[in-house]
Amino acid sequence: MSEVVQLKTRQTRAWEAYVAARDRAEQTRDITDGIAAGRAWAVFIAEFLPPEQRSLITVKEADRAARR
């Protein structure tokens, strides 16, 4: 049961990072912010992939998306 709770927490964090990055990109219309939003979206979507496919999203990208 605790694994499900942790997964929801990761999903929520990834979703919130994406929403923040998307909002920033919409406000600034800057390509760099758009790319950050795209990366944040990829991190969110990765939460729903099997583990072997999840590894395609690197930790570096996840860290960058979470910082925005």
CHARMM internal coordinates of N, CA and C (Angstrom, degrees):
IC EDIT
DIST 1 N 1 CA 1.4473
DIST 1 CA 1 C 1.5231
ANGL 1 N 1 CA 1 C 111.41
DIST 1 C 2 N 1.3201
ANGL 1 CA 1 C 2 N 117.88
DIHE 1 N 1 CA 1 C 2 N -38.82
DIST 2 N 2 CA 1.4636
ANGL 1 C 2 N 2 CA 119.95
DIHE 1 CA 1 C 2 N 2 CA -178.91
DIST 2 CA 2 C 1.5283
ANGL 2 N 2 CA 2 C 111.37
DIHE 1 C 2 N 2 CA 2 C -64.62
DIST 2 C 3 N 1.3402
ANGL 2 CA 2 C 3 N 117.51
DIHE 2 N 2 CA 2 C 3 N -28.92
DIST 3 N 3 CA 1.4594
ANGL 2 C 3 N 3 CA 120.02
DIHE 2 CA 2 C 3 N 3 CA 177.69
DIST 3 CA 3 C 1.5322
ANGL 3 N 3 CA 3 C 110.76
DIHE 2 C 3 N 3 CA 3 C -63.03
DIST 3 C 4 N 1.3106
ANGL 3 CA 3 C 4 N 117.68
DIHE 3 N 3 CA 3 C 4 N -38.24
DIST 4 N 4 CA 1.4541
ANGL 3 C 4 N 4 CA 121.79
DIHE 3 CA 3 C 4 N 4 CA 178.70
DIST 4 CA 4 C 1.5234
ANGL 4 N 4 CA 4 C 110.22
DIHE 3 C 4 N 4 CA 4 C -66.05
DIST 4 C 5 N 1.3013
ANGL 4 CA 4 C 5 N 117.69
DIHE 4 N 4 CA 4 C 5 N -41.80
DIST 5 N 5 CA 1.4567
ANGL 4 C 5 N 5 CA 121.80
DIHE 4 CA 4 C 5 N 5 CA 178.97
DIST 5 CA 5 C 1.5290
ANGL 5 N 5 CA 5 C 109.58
DIHE 4 C 5 N 5 CA 5 C -62.22
DIST 5 C 6 N 1.3281
ANGL 5 CA 5 C 6 N 117.59
DIHE 5 N 5 CA 5 C 6 N -44.37
DIST 6 N 6 CA 1.4595
ANGL 5 C 6 N 6 CA 121.26
DIHE 5 CA 5 C 6 N 6 CA 178.92
DIST 6 CA 6 C 1.5206
ANGL 6 N 6 CA 6 C 110.61
DIHE 5 C 6 N 6 CA 6 C -63.33
DIST 6 C 7 N 1.3142
ANGL 6 CA 6 C 7 N 118.24
DIHE 6 N 6 CA 6 C 7 N -40.72
DIST 7 N 7 CA 1.4510
ANGL 6 C 7 N 7 CA 121.66
DIHE 6 CA 6 C 7 N 7 CA 179.48
DIST 7 CA 7 C 1.5209
ANGL 7 N 7 CA 7 C 110.06
DIHE 6 C 7 N 7 CA 7 C -62.15
DIST 7 C 8 N 1.3259
ANGL 7 CA 7 C 8 N 117.17
DIHE 7 N 7 CA 7 C 8 N -43.93
DIST 8 N 8 CA 1.4592
ANGL 7 C 8 N 8 CA 119.90
DIHE 7 CA 7 C 8 N 8 CA 178.35
DIST 8 CA 8 C 1.5204
ANGL 8 N 8 CA 8 C 110.63
DIHE 7 C 8 N 8 CA 8 C -62.12
DIST 8 C 9 N 1.2901
ANGL 8 CA 8 C 9 N 117.47
DIHE 8 N 8 CA 8 C 9 N -37.90
DIST 9 N 9 CA 1.4545
ANGL 8 C 9 N 9 CA 121.12
DIHE 8 CA 8 C 9 N 9 CA 179.01
DIST 9 CA 9 C 1.5231
ANGL 9 N 9 CA 9 C 110.50
DIHE 8 C 9 N 9 CA 9 C -65.44
DIST 9 C 10 N 1.3244
ANGL 9 CA 9 C 10 N 117.81
DIHE 9 N 9 CA 9 C 10 N -43.97
DIST 10 N 10 CA 1.4702
ANGL 9 C 10 N 10 CA 121.43
DIHE 9 CA 9 C 10 N 10 CA 176.89
DIST 10 CA 10 C 1.5164
ANGL 10 N 10 CA 10 C 110.56
DIHE 9 C 10 N 10 CA 10 C -62.90
DIST 10 C 11 N 1.3229
ANGL 10 CA 10 C 11 N 116.31
DIHE 10 N 10 CA 10 C 11 N -42.76
DIST 11 N 11 CA 1.4622
ANGL 10 C 11 N 11 CA 120.15
DIHE 10 CA 10 C 11 N 11 CA 178.90
DIST 11 CA 11 C 1.5254
ANGL 11 N 11 CA 11 C 110.63
DIHE 10 C 11 N 11 CA 11 C -61.76
DIST 11 C 12 N 1.3122
ANGL 11 CA 11 C 12 N 115.77
DIHE 11 N 11 CA 11 C 12 N -44.04
DIST 12 N 12 CA 1.4644
ANGL 11 C 12 N 12 CA 120.10
DIHE 11 CA 11 C 12 N 12 CA -179.62
DIST 12 CA 12 C 1.5227
ANGL 12 N 12 CA 12 C 111.16
DIHE 11 C 12 N 12 CA 12 C -63.09
DIST 12 C 13 N 1.3206
ANGL 12 CA 12 C 13 N 116.56
DIHE 12 N 12 CA 12 C 13 N -44.46
DIST 13 N 13 CA 1.4710
ANGL 12 C 13 N 13 CA 119.66
DIHE 12 CA 12 C 13 N 13 CA 178.80
DIST 13 CA 13 C 1.5224
ANGL 13 N 13 CA 13 C 111.12
DIHE 12 C 13 N 13 CA 13 C -62.63
DIST 13 C 14 N 1.3252
ANGL 13 CA 13 C 14 N 116.40
DIHE 13 N 13 CA 13 C 14 N -43.38
DIST 14 N 14 CA 1.4683
ANGL 13 C 14 N 14 CA 120.18
DIHE 13 CA 13 C 14 N 14 CA 179.44
DIST 14 CA 14 C 1.5215
ANGL 14 N 14 CA 14 C 110.52
DIHE 13 C 14 N 14 CA 14 C -64.35
DIST 14 C 15 N 1.3366
ANGL 14 CA 14 C 15 N 117.15
DIHE 14 N 14 CA 14 C 15 N -40.71
DIST 15 N 15 CA 1.4623
ANGL 14 C 15 N 15 CA 120.86
DIHE 14 CA 14 C 15 N 15 CA 178.90
DIST 15 CA 15 C 1.5281
ANGL 15 N 15 CA 15 C 110.80
DIHE 14 C 15 N 15 CA 15 C -63.73
DIST 15 C 16 N 1.3150
ANGL 15 CA 15 C 16 N 116.51
DIHE 15 N 15 CA 15 C 16 N -46.16
DIST 16 N 16 CA 1.4619
ANGL 15 C 16 N 16 CA 120.67
DIHE 15 CA 15 C 16 N 16 CA -179.32
DIST 16 CA 16 C 1.5259
ANGL 16 N 16 CA 16 C 111.54
DIHE 15 C 16 N 16 CA 16 C -63.42
DIST 16 C 17 N 1.3354
ANGL 16 CA 16 C 17 N 117.02
DIHE 16 N 16 CA 16 C 17 N -37.73
DIST 17 N 17 CA 1.4684
ANGL 16 C 17 N 17 CA 120.49
DIHE 16 CA 16 C 17 N 17 CA 177.13
DIST 17 CA 17 C 1.5286
ANGL 17 N 17 CA 17 C 110.22
DIHE 16 C 17 N 17 CA 17 C -64.73
DIST 17 C 18 N 1.3349
ANGL 17 CA 17 C 18 N 116.14
DIHE 17 N 17 CA 17 C 18 N -41.82
DIST 18 N 18 CA 1.4582
ANGL 17 C 18 N 18 CA 119.61
DIHE 17 CA 17 C 18 N 18 CA 178.03
DIST 18 CA 18 C 1.5289
ANGL 18 N 18 CA 18 C 111.40
DIHE 17 C 18 N 18 CA 18 C -63.23
DIST 18 C 19 N 1.3193
ANGL 18 CA 18 C 19 N 117.06
DIHE 18 N 18 CA 18 C 19 N -48.45
DIST 19 N 19 CA 1.4670
ANGL 18 C 19 N 19 CA 120.77
DIHE 18 CA 18 C 19 N 19 CA -178.20
DIST 19 CA 19 C 1.5279
ANGL 19 N 19 CA 19 C 110.52
DIHE 18 C 19 N 19 CA 19 C -59.13
DIST 19 C 20 N 1.3153
ANGL 19 CA 19 C 20 N 117.12
DIHE 19 N 19 CA 19 C 20 N -43.00
DIST 20 N 20 CA 1.4695
ANGL 19 C 20 N 20 CA 120.41
DIHE 19 CA 19 C 20 N 20 CA 179.24
DIST 20 CA 20 C 1.5318
ANGL 20 N 20 CA 20 C 110.65
DIHE 19 C 20 N 20 CA 20 C -64.04
DIST 20 C 21 N 1.3325
ANGL 20 CA 20 C 21 N 116.98
DIHE 20 N 20 CA 20 C 21 N -43.26
DIST 21 N 21 CA 1.4675
ANGL 20 C 21 N 21 CA 120.67
DIHE 20 CA 20 C 21 N 21 CA -179.46
DIST 21 CA 21 C 1.5262
ANGL 21 N 21 CA 21 C 110.56
DIHE 20 C 21 N 21 CA 21 C -67.50
DIST 21 C 22 N 1.3253
ANGL 21 CA 21 C 22 N 116.87
DIHE 21 N 21 CA 21 C 22 N -39.93
DIST 22 N 22 CA 1.4640
ANGL 21 C 22 N 22 CA 120.93
DIHE 21 CA 21 C 22 N 22 CA 178.31
DIST 22 CA 22 C 1.5267
ANGL 22 N 22 CA 22 C 110.91
DIHE 21 C 22 N 22 CA 22 C -63.58
DIST 22 C 23 N 1.3243
ANGL 22 CA 22 C 23 N 115.89
DIHE 22 N 22 CA 22 C 23 N -45.07
DIST 23 N 23 CA 1.4648
ANGL 22 C 23 N 23 CA 120.17
DIHE 22 CA 22 C 23 N 23 CA 179.27
DIST 23 CA 23 C 1.5280
ANGL 23 N 23 CA 23 C 110.91
DIHE 22 C 23 N 23 CA 23 C -60.90
DIST 23 C 24 N 1.3172
ANGL 23 CA 23 C 24 N 115.56
DIHE 23 N 23 CA 23 C 24 N -42.68
DIST 24 N 24 CA 1.4734
ANGL 23 C 24 N 24 CA 119.44
DIHE 23 CA 23 C 24 N 24 CA 178.99
DIST 24 CA 24 C 1.5290
ANGL 24 N 24 CA 24 C 110.09
DIHE 23 C 24 N 24 CA 24 C -62.13
DIST 24 C 25 N 1.3327
ANGL 24 CA 24 C 25 N 116.95
DIHE 24 N 24 CA 24 C 25 N -44.88
DIST 25 N 25 CA 1.4636
ANGL 24 C 25 N 25 CA 121.13
DIHE 24 CA 24 C 25 N 25 CA -179.74
DIST 25 CA 25 C 1.5300
ANGL 25 N 25 CA 25 C 111.16
DIHE 24 C 25 N 25 CA 25 C -62.26
DIST 25 C 26 N 1.3176
ANGL 25 CA 25 C 26 N 116.64
DIHE 25 N 25 CA 25 C 26 N -39.17
DIST 26 N 26 CA 1.4602
ANGL 25 C 26 N 26 CA 120.14
DIHE 25 CA 25 C 26 N 26 CA 179.10
DIST 26 CA 26 C 1.5317
ANGL 26 N 26 CA 26 C 110.91
DIHE 25 C 26 N 26 CA 26 C -66.78
DIST 26 C 27 N 1.3119
ANGL 26 CA 26 C 27 N 116.32
DIHE 26 N 26 CA 26 C 27 N -35.00
DIST 27 N 27 CA 1.4726
ANGL 26 C 27 N 27 CA 119.96
DIHE 26 CA 26 C 27 N 27 CA -179.88
DIST 27 CA 27 C 1.5239
ANGL 27 N 27 CA 27 C 111.82
DIHE 26 C 27 N 27 CA 27 C -73.54
DIST 27 C 28 N 1.3227
ANGL 27 CA 27 C 28 N 116.96
DIHE 27 N 27 CA 27 C 28 N -45.88
DIST 28 N 28 CA 1.4627
ANGL 27 C 28 N 28 CA 120.57
DIHE 27 CA 27 C 28 N 28 CA -173.40
DIST 28 CA 28 C 1.5259
ANGL 28 N 28 CA 28 C 113.03
DIHE 27 C 28 N 28 CA 28 C -86.80
DIST 28 C 29 N 1.3232
ANGL 28 CA 28 C 29 N 116.94
DIHE 28 N 28 CA 28 C 29 N -26.89
DIST 29 N 29 CA 1.4718
ANGL 28 C 29 N 29 CA 122.19
DIHE 28 CA 28 C 29 N 29 CA -174.58
DIST 29 CA 29 C 1.5323
ANGL 29 N 29 CA 29 C 111.18
DIHE 28 C 29 N 29 CA 29 C 57.96
DIST 29 C 30 N 1.3224
ANGL 29 CA 29 C 30 N 115.57
DIHE 29 N 29 CA 29 C 30 N 24.52
DIST 30 N 30 CA 1.4610
ANGL 29 C 30 N 30 CA 121.83
DIHE 29 CA 29 C 30 N 30 CA -179.74
DIST 30 CA 30 C 1.5307
ANGL 30 N 30 CA 30 C 108.96
DIHE 29 C 30 N 30 CA 30 C -90.06
DIST 30 C 31 N 1.3184
ANGL 30 CA 30 C 31 N 117.18
DIHE 30 N 30 CA 30 C 31 N 134.28
DIST 31 N 31 CA 1.4663
ANGL 30 C 31 N 31 CA 121.90
DIHE 30 CA 30 C 31 N 31 CA -177.97
DIST 31 CA 31 C 1.5322
ANGL 31 N 31 CA 31 C 111.72
DIHE 30 C 31 N 31 CA 31 C -60.36
DIST 31 C 32 N 1.3178
ANGL 31 CA 31 C 32 N 116.58
DIHE 31 N 31 CA 31 C 32 N -36.15
DIST 32 N 32 CA 1.4690
ANGL 31 C 32 N 32 CA 119.64
DIHE 31 CA 31 C 32 N 32 CA 179.40
DIST 32 CA 32 C 1.5280
ANGL 32 N 32 CA 32 C 110.30
DIHE 31 C 32 N 32 CA 32 C -62.92
DIST 32 C 33 N 1.3163
ANGL 32 CA 32 C 33 N 116.77
DIHE 32 N 32 CA 32 C 33 N -40.69
DIST 33 N 33 CA 1.4550
ANGL 32 C 33 N 33 CA 120.31
DIHE 32 CA 32 C 33 N 33 CA 177.73
DIST 33 CA 33 C 1.5278
ANGL 33 N 33 CA 33 C 110.83
DIHE 32 C 33 N 33 CA 33 C -68.99
DIST 33 C 34 N 1.3290
ANGL 33 CA 33 C 34 N 116.78
DIHE 33 N 33 CA 33 C 34 N -34.31
DIST 34 N 34 CA 1.4582
ANGL 33 C 34 N 34 CA 120.60
DIHE 33 CA 33 C 34 N 34 CA 176.54
DIST 34 CA 34 C 1.5202
ANGL 34 N 34 CA 34 C 111.61
DIHE 33 C 34 N 34 CA 34 C -65.16
DIST 34 C 35 N 1.3106
ANGL 34 CA 34 C 35 N 116.28
DIHE 34 N 34 CA 34 C 35 N -41.28
DIST 35 N 35 CA 1.4633
ANGL 34 C 35 N 35 CA 120.74
DIHE 34 CA 34 C 35 N 35 CA 177.65
DIST 35 CA 35 C 1.5240
ANGL 35 N 35 CA 35 C 110.09
DIHE 34 C 35 N 35 CA 35 C -64.48
DIST 35 C 36 N 1.3249
ANGL 35 CA 35 C 36 N 116.90
DIHE 35 N 35 CA 35 C 36 N -41.68
DIST 36 N 36 CA 1.4711
ANGL 35 C 36 N 36 CA 120.59
DIHE 35 CA 35 C 36 N 36 CA 177.62
DIST 36 CA 36 C 1.5296
ANGL 36 N 36 CA 36 C 110.33
DIHE 35 C 36 N 36 CA 36 C -61.41
DIST 36 C 37 N 1.3231
ANGL 36 CA 36 C 37 N 117.23
DIHE 36 N 36 CA 36 C 37 N -38.96
DIST 37 N 37 CA 1.4677
ANGL 36 C 37 N 37 CA 120.66
DIHE 36 CA 36 C 37 N 37 CA 178.37
DIST 37 CA 37 C 1.5251
ANGL 37 N 37 CA 37 C 110.16
DIHE 36 C 37 N 37 CA 37 C -65.82
DIST 37 C 38 N 1.3206
ANGL 37 CA 37 C 38 N 116.32
DIHE 37 N 37 CA 37 C 38 N -40.34
DIST 38 N 38 CA 1.4682
ANGL 37 C 38 N 38 CA 119.75
DIHE 37 CA 37 C 38 N 38 CA 177.39
DIST 38 CA 38 C 1.5112
ANGL 38 N 38 CA 38 C 112.57
DIHE 37 C 38 N 38 CA 38 C -62.62
DIST 38 C 39 N 1.3138
ANGL 38 CA 38 C 39 N 115.79
DIHE 38 N 38 CA 38 C 39 N -40.90
DIST 39 N 39 CA 1.4705
ANGL 38 C 39 N 39 CA 119.93
DIHE 38 CA 38 C 39 N 39 CA 177.67
DIST 39 CA 39 C 1.5245
ANGL 39 N 39 CA 39 C 111.10
DIHE 38 C 39 N 39 CA 39 C -66.31
DIST 39 C 40 N 1.3251
ANGL 39 CA 39 C 40 N 115.79
DIHE 39 N 39 CA 39 C 40 N -40.04
DIST 40 N 40 CA 1.4652
ANGL 39 C 40 N 40 CA 119.33
DIHE 39 CA 39 C 40 N 40 CA 178.11
DIST 40 CA 40 C 1.5214
ANGL 40 N 40 CA 40 C 110.31
DIHE 39 C 40 N 40 CA 40 C -63.96
DIST 40 C 41 N 1.3292
ANGL 40 CA 40 C 41 N 117.34
DIHE 40 N 40 CA 40 C 41 N -37.75
DIST 41 N 41 CA 1.4659
ANGL 40 C 41 N 41 CA 121.31
DIHE 40 CA 40 C 41 N 41 CA 176.78
DIST 41 CA 41 C 1.5314
ANGL 41 N 41 CA 41 C 110.09
DIHE 40 C 41 N 41 CA 41 C -62.54
DIST 41 C 42 N 1.3342
ANGL 41 CA 41 C 42 N 116.51
DIHE 41 N 41 CA 41 C 42 N -43.09
DIST 42 N 42 CA 1.4623
ANGL 41 C 42 N 42 CA 120.33
DIHE 41 CA 41 C 42 N 42 CA 179.22
DIST 42 CA 42 C 1.5218
ANGL 42 N 42 CA 42 C 111.26
DIHE 41 C 42 N 42 CA 42 C -60.98
DIST 42 C 43 N 1.3215
ANGL 42 CA 42 C 43 N 116.86
DIHE 42 N 42 CA 42 C 43 N -39.73
DIST 43 N 43 CA 1.4671
ANGL 42 C 43 N 43 CA 120.90
DIHE 42 CA 42 C 43 N 43 CA 178.67
DIST 43 CA 43 C 1.5324
ANGL 43 N 43 CA 43 C 109.79
DIHE 42 C 43 N 43 CA 43 C -64.52
DIST 43 C 44 N 1.3331
ANGL 43 CA 43 C 44 N 117.01
DIHE 43 N 43 CA 43 C 44 N -41.86
DIST 44 N 44 CA 1.4680
ANGL 43 C 44 N 44 CA 120.60
DIHE 43 CA 43 C 44 N 44 CA 178.20
DIST 44 CA 44 C 1.5282
ANGL 44 N 44 CA 44 C 110.47
DIHE 43 C 44 N 44 CA 44 C -63.09
DIST 44 C 45 N 1.3022
ANGL 44 CA 44 C 45 N 117.73
DIHE 44 N 44 CA 44 C 45 N -47.92
DIST 45 N 45 CA 1.4631
ANGL 44 C 45 N 45 CA 121.73
DIHE 44 CA 44 C 45 N 45 CA -179.29
DIST 45 CA 45 C 1.5272
ANGL 45 N 45 CA 45 C 111.00
DIHE 44 C 45 N 45 CA 45 C -62.67
DIST 45 C 46 N 1.3331
ANGL 45 CA 45 C 46 N 116.89
DIHE 45 N 45 CA 45 C 46 N -34.67
DIST 46 N 46 CA 1.4598
ANGL 45 C 46 N 46 CA 120.81
DIHE 45 CA 45 C 46 N 46 CA -179.63
DIST 46 CA 46 C 1.5235
ANGL 46 N 46 CA 46 C 111.91
DIHE 45 C 46 N 46 CA 46 C -59.42
DIST 46 C 47 N 1.3176
ANGL 46 CA 46 C 47 N 117.27
DIHE 46 N 46 CA 46 C 47 N -24.93
DIST 47 N 47 CA 1.4656
ANGL 46 C 47 N 47 CA 120.31
DIHE 46 CA 46 C 47 N 47 CA 178.89
DIST 47 CA 47 C 1.5332
ANGL 47 N 47 CA 47 C 111.87
DIHE 46 C 47 N 47 CA 47 C -62.31
DIST 47 C 48 N 1.3043
ANGL 47 CA 47 C 48 N 117.68
DIHE 47 N 47 CA 47 C 48 N -19.92
DIST 48 N 48 CA 1.4569
ANGL 47 C 48 N 48 CA 121.35
DIHE 47 CA 47 C 48 N 48 CA -176.32
DIST 48 CA 48 C 1.5258
ANGL 48 N 48 CA 48 C 112.79
DIHE 47 C 48 N 48 CA 48 C -104.99
DIST 48 C 49 N 1.3238
ANGL 48 CA 48 C 49 N 116.99
DIHE 48 N 48 CA 48 C 49 N 4.33
DIST 49 N 49 CA 1.4550
ANGL 48 C 49 N 49 CA 122.08
DIHE 48 CA 48 C 49 N 49 CA 179.85
DIST 49 CA 49 C 1.5238
ANGL 49 N 49 CA 49 C 110.67
DIHE 48 C 49 N 49 CA 49 C -92.69
DIST 49 C 50 N 1.3370
ANGL 49 CA 49 C 50 N 116.26
DIHE 49 N 49 CA 49 C 50 N 155.51
DIST 50 N 50 CA 1.4678
ANGL 49 C 50 N 50 CA 118.63
DIHE 49 CA 49 C 50 N 50 CA 172.19
DIST 50 CA 50 C 1.5233
ANGL 50 N 50 CA 50 C 109.48
DIHE 49 C 50 N 50 CA 50 C -62.82
DIST 50 C 51 N 1.3262
ANGL 50 CA 50 C 51 N 117.62
DIHE 50 N 50 CA 50 C 51 N 153.07
DIST 51 N 51 CA 1.4714
ANGL 50 C 51 N 51 CA 121.01
DIHE 50 CA 50 C 51 N 51 CA -175.94
DIST 51 CA 51 C 1.5341
ANGL 51 N 51 CA 51 C 114.22
DIHE 50 C 51 N 51 CA 51 C -52.46
DIST 51 C 52 N 1.3192
ANGL 51 CA 51 C 52 N 118.17
DIHE 51 N 51 CA 51 C 52 N -38.52
DIST 52 N 52 CA 1.4620
ANGL 51 C 52 N 52 CA 119.47
DIHE 51 CA 51 C 52 N 52 CA -178.45
DIST 52 CA 52 C 1.5311
ANGL 52 N 52 CA 52 C 112.25
DIHE 51 C 52 N 52 CA 52 C -67.26
DIST 52 C 53 N 1.3142
ANGL 52 CA 52 C 53 N 117.86
DIHE 52 N 52 CA 52 C 53 N -27.90
DIST 53 N 53 CA 1.4611
ANGL 52 C 53 N 53 CA 120.96
DIHE 52 CA 52 C 53 N 53 CA 176.31
DIST 53 CA 53 C 1.5293
ANGL 53 N 53 CA 53 C 111.19
DIHE 52 C 53 N 53 CA 53 C -87.03
DIST 53 C 54 N 1.3027
ANGL 53 CA 53 C 54 N 116.41
DIHE 53 N 53 CA 53 C 54 N -28.19
DIST 54 N 54 CA 1.4664
ANGL 53 C 54 N 54 CA 121.66
DIHE 53 CA 53 C 54 N 54 CA -179.97
DIST 54 CA 54 C 1.5281
ANGL 54 N 54 CA 54 C 110.80
DIHE 53 C 54 N 54 CA 54 C -61.68
DIST 54 C 55 N 1.3297
ANGL 54 CA 54 C 55 N 116.30
DIHE 54 N 54 CA 54 C 55 N -29.71
DIST 55 N 55 CA 1.4593
ANGL 54 C 55 N 55 CA 120.05
DIHE 54 CA 54 C 55 N 55 CA -178.38
DIST 55 CA 55 C 1.5254
ANGL 55 N 55 CA 55 C 112.02
DIHE 54 C 55 N 55 CA 55 C -66.35
DIST 55 C 56 N 1.3203
ANGL 55 CA 55 C 56 N 118.38
DIHE 55 N 55 CA 55 C 56 N -12.21
DIST 56 N 56 CA 1.4650
ANGL 55 C 56 N 56 CA 121.11
DIHE 55 CA 55 C 56 N 56 CA 177.15
DIST 56 CA 56 C 1.5240
ANGL 56 N 56 CA 56 C 111.49
DIHE 55 C 56 N 56 CA 56 C -68.83
DIST 56 C 57 N 1.3279
ANGL 56 CA 56 C 57 N 117.16
DIHE 56 N 56 CA 56 C 57 N -23.48
DIST 57 N 57 CA 1.4591
ANGL 56 C 57 N 57 CA 121.96
DIHE 56 CA 56 C 57 N 57 CA 176.34
DIST 57 CA 57 C 1.5241
ANGL 57 N 57 CA 57 C 106.69
DIHE 56 C 57 N 57 CA 57 C -91.32
DIST 57 C 58 N 1.3139
ANGL 57 CA 57 C 58 N 117.07
DIHE 57 N 57 CA 57 C 58 N 117.37
DIST 58 N 58 CA 1.4616
ANGL 57 C 58 N 58 CA 120.02
DIHE 57 CA 57 C 58 N 58 CA -173.92
DIST 58 CA 58 C 1.5223
ANGL 58 N 58 CA 58 C 111.60
DIHE 57 C 58 N 58 CA 58 C -80.50
DIST 58 C 59 N 1.2962
ANGL 58 CA 58 C 59 N 115.59
DIHE 58 N 58 CA 58 C 59 N 157.07
DIST 59 N 59 CA 1.4631
ANGL 58 C 59 N 59 CA 121.99
DIHE 58 CA 58 C 59 N 59 CA 177.01
DIST 59 CA 59 C 1.5239
ANGL 59 N 59 CA 59 C 109.66
DIHE 58 C 59 N 59 CA 59 C -61.16
DIST 59 C 60 N 1.3116
ANGL 59 CA 59 C 60 N 117.63
DIHE 59 N 59 CA 59 C 60 N -37.73
DIST 60 N 60 CA 1.4568
ANGL 59 C 60 N 60 CA 121.66
DIHE 59 CA 59 C 60 N 60 CA -179.87
DIST 60 CA 60 C 1.5315
ANGL 60 N 60 CA 60 C 110.19
DIHE 59 C 60 N 60 CA 60 C -58.43
DIST 60 C 61 N 1.3219
ANGL 60 CA 60 C 61 N 117.77
DIHE 60 N 60 CA 60 C 61 N -44.66
DIST 61 N 61 CA 1.4574
ANGL 60 C 61 N 61 CA 120.98
DIHE 60 CA 60 C 61 N 61 CA 178.99
DIST 61 CA 61 C 1.5154
ANGL 61 N 61 CA 61 C 110.90
DIHE 60 C 61 N 61 CA 61 C -65.72
DIST 61 C 62 N 1.3147
ANGL 61 CA 61 C 62 N 117.72
DIHE 61 N 61 CA 61 C 62 N -40.33
DIST 62 N 62 CA 1.4494
ANGL 61 C 62 N 62 CA 121.40
DIHE 61 CA 61 C 62 N 62 CA 179.64
DIST 62 CA 62 C 1.5277
ANGL 62 N 62 CA 62 C 110.55
DIHE 61 C 62 N 62 CA 62 C -63.82
DIST 62 C 63 N 1.3251
ANGL 62 CA 62 C 63 N 116.76
DIHE 62 N 62 CA 62 C 63 N -41.27
DIST 63 N 63 CA 1.4620
ANGL 62 C 63 N 63 CA 120.82
DIHE 62 CA 62 C 63 N 63 CA 178.96
DIST 63 CA 63 C 1.5250
ANGL 63 N 63 CA 63 C 111.19
DIHE 62 C 63 N 63 CA 63 C -64.46
DIST 63 C 64 N 1.3103
ANGL 63 CA 63 C 64 N 116.48
DIHE 63 N 63 CA 63 C 64 N -43.22
DIST 64 N 64 CA 1.4654
ANGL 63 C 64 N 64 CA 120.64
DIHE 63 CA 63 C 64 N 64 CA 179.44
DIST 64 CA 64 C 1.5201
ANGL 64 N 64 CA 64 C 110.21
DIHE 63 C 64 N 64 CA 64 C -62.27
DIST 64 C 65 N 1.3174
ANGL 64 CA 64 C 65 N 117.34
DIHE 64 N 64 CA 64 C 65 N -43.98
DIST 65 N 65 CA 1.4653
ANGL 64 C 65 N 65 CA 120.97
DIHE 64 CA 64 C 65 N 65 CA -178.72
DIST 65 CA 65 C 1.5206
ANGL 65 N 65 CA 65 C 110.53
DIHE 64 C 65 N 65 CA 65 C -65.05
DIST 65 C 66 N 1.3087
ANGL 65 CA 65 C 66 N 116.94
DIHE 65 N 65 CA 65 C 66 N -39.63
DIST 66 N 66 CA 1.4696
ANGL 65 C 66 N 66 CA 120.55
DIHE 65 CA 65 C 66 N 66 CA -177.21
DIST 66 CA 66 C 1.5358
ANGL 66 N 66 CA 66 C 111.80
DIHE 65 C 66 N 66 CA 66 C -69.62
DIST 66 C 67 N 1.3339
ANGL 66 CA 66 C 67 N 117.22
DIHE 66 N 66 CA 66 C 67 N -28.02
DIST 67 N 67 CA 1.4689
ANGL 66 C 67 N 67 CA 120.35
DIHE 66 CA 66 C 67 N 67 CA -178.74
DIST 67 CA 67 C 1.5176
ANGL 67 N 67 CA 67 C 113.08
DIHE 66 C 67 N 67 CA 67 C -73.78
DIST 67 C 68 N 1.2903
ANGL 67 CA 67 C 68 N 118.20
DIHE 67 N 67 CA 67 C 68 N -21.81
DIST 68 N 68 CA 1.4774
ANGL 67 C 68 N 68 CA 121.44
DIHE 67 CA 67 C 68 N 68 CA -176.12
DIST 68 CA 68 C 1.4660
ANGL 68 N 68 CA 68 C 112.53
DIHE 67 C 68 N 68 CA 68 C -76.89
END
COOR INIT
IC SEED 1 N 1 CA 1 C
IC BUILD
